[in-house]
Amino acid sequence: MTILGRKKEIEELKQLYSSNKAEFVAVYGRRRVGKTFLIDEALKGLIAFRHAGLSPVDESGASNNSKQQLQHFYQSLQLQGMKKSHCPKNWLEAFFMLEQFLQQKDNGERQVIFLDELPWMDTPKSGFITALESFWNTWACHRQNLMLVVCGSANSWMLDNLVNNHGGLYGRTTYEIKLMPFTLSECEAFYKSQGIQMSRYDIAQANMILGGIPYYMTYLVKGKSLAQNIDSLFFETNAKLKNEFSRLFASVFTRPDDMIRIVRFLSSRRNGFSREDIAQNTQLLNNGDLSKQLNALVASDFIEKYVPFGESKRKPHYKLIDPFCLFYLRFVEGQKNIDPQFWMNNVDSAKINAWRGYAFEDLCFRHISQIKHALQIAGVTTTQSAWSLQGDDKQVGAQIDLIISRKDNVINLCEMKFYSEEFTISSDYHKTLVHRTNLLQQQVSRKTAVHNTLVTTYGLTYNAYSSDFMNTITLDDLFNT
């Protein structure tokens, strides 16, 4: 396969390879997002030594301990040319063996060391971080022709132990790359490269389910409709992604069950919950452990921490944002006797149409930069959030899922509509828009203007109310790079 997209990241890695100094590069991102593939392709034929940690849990459910990780590291050394010796007793000895091996191979050219799934090697009480510190600080950082690339899906581990490390590795990483899921534009390029013919309408739906994760996208089969592919991935007897949800958390977190409890609870409301709500409903203690768990989920891009518009920064909310998890928990988990053609047979049902509306709103959040570009405010500082106002006896409440608050004293009140044709504003919807605009205008300063903005698939039908929207953004705008 030829790597698609990732132009910026490929160029960064190649520039780092060509530098005249030791480099320590940390690459991280959500599991299955394509980190290993990126490094393999960008540095093809240039890697002097590579190793990947063993998964924390094997197929039988047993844990892989420090002894097994060290044995596996020793085997990698041997497979790549080191003379037979003995299995290292600890990580200090393992990295010393690596130093000797690299010195023997050194011909003056750039030497790239690629350590994949680094967090998996850091088993409890193994001394792995101390050994890595010693390897870099004592030996590797002094070799101008050496480039160490480390990779991991446990983003919080990568950030805490490498990027933001306050111990021996403080400030030692020379570069970091956070690999993000594919945008709609990159998804389109990927499907074309695979010979998969899909309309932009369906590419958007695929992104709303698979989240632009390349690994999941590779399972789509050309010649099948999107509905047929979704049934094959989630609803058939041996569906390819039916067990992915539990594997996803087990491979990234040391306490996956607690993480799943948080994610399940957050899936019950689109705008999320406060920390107190999470603790109370998951029966997890509201203490430092919960802070670490929430931070780890945020770092790994499963959930988002945000402050609802108009509320205190001291009361942040957490919401589930991972499309795969949202889809799985809504349609797959807990379902008994699932129709193997569930998606095909229900593609126009009220339940799936309602999901499309919510999922499109989340898709828009993931493409804020494209929306800003379409609004010609790419250079304006903005914040994005949801806003709601509780109704009472005197007035009807309101809920707005996307507000773009701008430094130039404008707020874009975004209405997002996923339709199979042009959107038409009815008389009743016109009244709703006027009501929401007036309520929001009362909450902001007089110098702030509220611009109603429509984000929809195919545009707006011209009628007596079409001027309600100052801006209309279409699906094609979201495909811009």
N, C-alpha and C positions, 0 to 999 in steps of 0.2 A: 504494500500500500504506500501511496505517496502522501506525505503529510499535507493537510489543507489548513488554511488559516494560520494562526500562530506566527505571522510574519514578524511581528515585533519581538516575540520571545526568541525566535530562531536567530534574528539579527543580534540580540543581546548576548546569547550564548556564543555566537561566533566571534563577537568583539572581545568577550572575556577570554576566549581561547587564544586570541591573537595578542593579548596584553603581554607586557614584559615583566609581569610580577606574579607572585603566588596569589591564587584566587580561591576563595571559599564561598561557594554558591549554594544557597538554600532554595529548593523548588518545592512548593507545596500547593495544595488545592484539594477539592473534594475527591473522594475515591471514585475511580472510573473516569476521571476527567481527561486522562491522556498524558499524564506527567512523564511516565516511563517512555512512551512512544515519542514524545517530543525530544527528550534527551537522546534517545537512540538515533533518531533521524538527524537532529541538528549536529550531533557529534559522531556520526557514522564513520567507523574505521579509525577513530582517534582515541578510543578508550583503552588505556593500558591495563586497568584492573576494574572489574565490576563485581558487585555482590548485592544480593537482595536478602533482607532478613526473613526469617521464617514467620509465618502467620502465628499470632499468639495462641490460636486454638486450631488443632488439626481436625481432620474429618471425623475422628472418633469423639471429639469434644474435649480431649486432653490438652493441657497447656504445654507449649514448647518452652522449656526452661533455659537458663543460661548455658548449661552444658551442651544442649542441643544446638543453640545458636552458635556457640564457639566451634563445635564440630562442623557445622555447615560452613562457617567462615574458612576454616582450615581446608575443607574440600574445594572451596572456590579458589583458594590460593594454588592448590595442587593442579586443578583443572586448567589453570591459566599459566602453568609453567614452573611453579616453584618445586624444587626438589623435595622428595619425600622426607619428612621430619617427624614431628609428633604433634598431636592436638594441643593447642595452647591451653594452659590452665586457667587463664583469666584474660580479660580484654587488654590489659597492658601488654601482655606477652603477644597477643594476637596482632596488635598494631605494630609491635616491634618486628614481628615476622613480615608484616606488610612493608615496613621501611626497608628491610634487608632485600626483599623481593624487588622492590622498585629501584633500589640502588644498583642491583645486578642488571636490570633491564635498561638503565639510564644511558642513552646515547646522545644526550644533549637536547633532544627534541621535547616538545610539550608532552607531559605525562598527565593524562586525565584519569582520576579515580572516581568511579560512580558507585555510591552506596545508596541503594534503593530500599524503600520501606525502613528507614532509619529508626523510627520509633519502636518498631517491633524488636529490634536488637536490645533495647533498653529494658530488659527484664528486671524485676525487683531485686535489689541488693547485688546487682551484677557489676557495679562500678563502671558501667559503659561510658557515661558522660565524663568521668574523671580520665578515663583512658583516651577518649576522643580529644579532650583538652590537651593532654600530654602530647598526643600525636601531632596536633596542629601547632601548639605553642612552642614545642621543643624542636621539632624537626621540619614539618611540612611548610610552615609559613616562611622559612628561610630558603626555600628552593624556588627560585624564580621561574622555573619551567614546570611547576606543579599546579594543577587545577583540581580541586576537590569539589565534586558536585554531590550534594546529598538531597534526598527526596523523601517525602512522606505524606500520607493522607491524613494523619492525625494533626490537623493544623495547630491546635492548641499546644501540643507537644513541641512542634517545630518552632512556634513563636516563643514559648516559655524557655525552652532549653537552648535555642540557637539565636534567633533574631533578637530577642529581648533578654538574653541571658545576663545575669548579674554576677556570675562567678568567673571562672577561668576563661570562658568563651565570650565574655563581655566585649562587644564591638569587634569580634573577630570575623564574622561573616562579612565578606566584601561586597556581596550582592544578593538580593532575594527576588524571586519571581513567584508571584501567586497566579496560578493558571486557572482561568475562569471557564465556565461552560461556553459552548458555541452560541453566538448570537444568531438571530434569524438568517442574516446574510450568510454566515458561515455554515449553517445547517443546509441552506439552499445549495451552496457549492459542494458540500459533502454528498448530498443525495444525487446531484448531477454526476459526480465522479463515480458513483456506484451504479449508474444507469437506472436510478429510481425516479420515475416521472411522477411528480406531485405538484399540485397547485400550491400557490402561496397560502391559500386558505387552509389546506391540509398540513402544510409545513408548520404553520402557526399552531395547529392543534397538536401535532406531534411534539412540538416544543413544550406545549402546555402539559404534556404527559411525561415526556422523557427529560425535560429540562435542559436540552442541548448537551447532554452527556454523550460523548462520542461512543463509548463502549456500548451503551444501550442502543444507539442509532445503528450500529453495525449489524444488529439482529434483523433489521427490516429487510424484507425480501422483495426484489424487483418483480413486477408482474402482479403483485397483490395490491389490493386497495389498502388505504390506511386502516380501515375498520378490520379487515382480515389480518393485517399485521398486529394490531392491538390484541385481537383475540389470541393470536399465536403467542404473544409475549406474556399475557396475563391470565387468560381464561381457559385455555385448552388444558387437557388432563396433565400434560407434562410441559406446561407453559414455562418458557425460558427464564422469566423474571419473577416467577411466583414466590421463590424463596429469597429473593435479593434483599428484601427489607431487613430481615433479621441478620443476614450476613453483613450488610452494610454497617450496622452498629457494632456487631461483634468484632469486626476487623479494625475498627477505629478507636473504640473506647474501652477502658478497663472495666467499667461498670455499665455494660450496654443495657441491662434491664431498666436501670434508673433513667437512662437517656430515652429509652423507648416510652416509658411512662410519661415523661415530660412532653415528648413529641405527640403522643396520642392525645393528651389533654389539650395541647395547643391546636390540634386539628379540629377541635369542636367549635371554634369561633374564629372567623376570618381575621378580625382585627386584634386577636391575641388577648393576653391577660397580663395582669401585674404579677410581680414576683410573689406577693402574698397569696394571690389566687392560685398560683402554681403550687406553692407549698401546701396549701390547705387541701387542694383537690387531688394531689398525687401522694399525699401523706409522707412527703419528704420533709426533713427538718429544714427550717428556714435559717440556715447557718452558712458557714464558710464553704462547706461541701456543695451546697446548692449553688453558690456563687461560681465555684469552679465548673460545675456541670453546665450551667447556663452559658458561661463564657466559652466553654469548649464547643458547645453547640453553635454559638454565634461564630466562632472562629472557623468552624468547619462548614459554614454556610447552610446549615439546616434551619436555623431560626434567625430572626432579626430582632435587634433591640432598638426601639425607637420611642420617641416622645410624641404622643398624640397632639395634634395641632391645638394650641391654646392652653395646654396643660403644663404643670410644673416639671422641670427637668429631674426633679427628685422622685418622680413617679413614672419611670419608664415602663413600657409594655414590651412583651415578647410575643412574636408571632411566627408561626411556621411558614417558611417560604420555599422549601425544597419541593419542586413540582412532582417529582417521583413519589415522595412520601405522601403528599397531599392526595394524589391520585390513588395510590395503593390503599391508604386508610379509608378513603371514601367508597371505593368500589370492590376491593379484593379482600382485605382482612376481615375475618369473621363471617364471610359469606359461605353458606353451606349449599351444596348441590348447584354450583355455579353452571349456568348454561355455557358450554364451550364456545358458543357463538354469541355471547352476551352483547358484545359491542355492536356487532352486525345487526342483531335483532332489536336493539334498543337505541340505535344511532339517532333517531329523531324523537326520543322520549322526552317528557318534561324534565326528568331527573338529569339526563345528560345535557339538555339544553341549559338548565340552570347551572350545571357545573361549567359549561363553556363560558357563561357570563362571568363567573367568579375567576376562572382560570385565565381569562383574557385580561382581567384587571391585574392579576399577578404578572402576566407577560409584559404588560405596559410598565410596571414597576422595574422589571429587569431591563427595559429598554428606555430608561429615562434620558440617556444621552441622545438617542435618536429623536425622542419627542422634543427635547430642547433644541436640537438642530432644526427640526421642522418649524419650531416657533421662532427661529432665528435669535435664540438667546443662549447659544452654546457657551459664550464667554461670561455669562452672568452667573454669579454665585447664587445657588438655590438650596433649599431644603425640601424634602418630600415627606409627606405623612398623610395619614387618614384623619378625618375629623367627624365627630358626631355630637349632636346636641339632644339631650333627653327631652322628650315632650312632656307637657303637663296639661292641666285643665284649660289653660289660656291659649296655648299654641301647640301645633303639631311639631314634633321633633324632626331631625334631619340627620342623614348619614352620608358622608362623601368619602369615597375610598381613595382618592388621590387629589391632594392639593399641592401645587408647586408654589412655594413662597419664595419670591425673588427679591434680591437686594435693590432692584430698581423700582420698588414700591408697587409691584403688581403681584396679584395672586391669581394663578390659573386654576380655576375650579374645573377639574377634569371629569367628564362623564365618559365612561368606556362601554361600548356596545359592540358585541360580537354578533354580527348579522350576516346572513347569506346573500343579502342584497342591500341597497341603500337604506339608510335609517331615515324614518319619517317622524317628525315631531307632531304629536297629536295635541289637541287642545288641553287635555288633562296633563300631559307631560310638560307642556308650556307652563301651566300653573305651578307644577312641582319645581321647575327650574327657577321661576321667579321667587318662589318661597325660599328655596335653598340659598339663592343669591342674596336675598334680603337678610336672612338669618346670619350668613357669613359676614356680610358687610357691617352688621352690628357688632361683630366680635373683633374687628380690626380697626386700626386708626383711620381718621378721615383722609389722610394723604394716600391711603392704599386703594388701588382700583382692583375690582374683581372682574376677571375675564372668563366667561364661560367658554370651555374648550371641549370639543368632541373628538374622541379617539375611537374610530370605528373601522370596519373592514373595507367597505366600498364607498364611503362618502355619505353625503346628506342630500335628501330629496328637497328640491326647492318648493316651498309653500309659504303660507302666511307667517309661519313661525320660524323659518330657517335662519332669520337674522338673530335669533336668541343666542346662537353660537358665534363668537367673534373669530374663532379659529376652528378649523376642521382638519384633523390628521388622519390619514388612512393607513391601512396595513402596508401599502407600498413604502410609506415613510419609515415604518419600523424596520424595513429590510435594508435601509441605507447603512453604509459602513461608517 
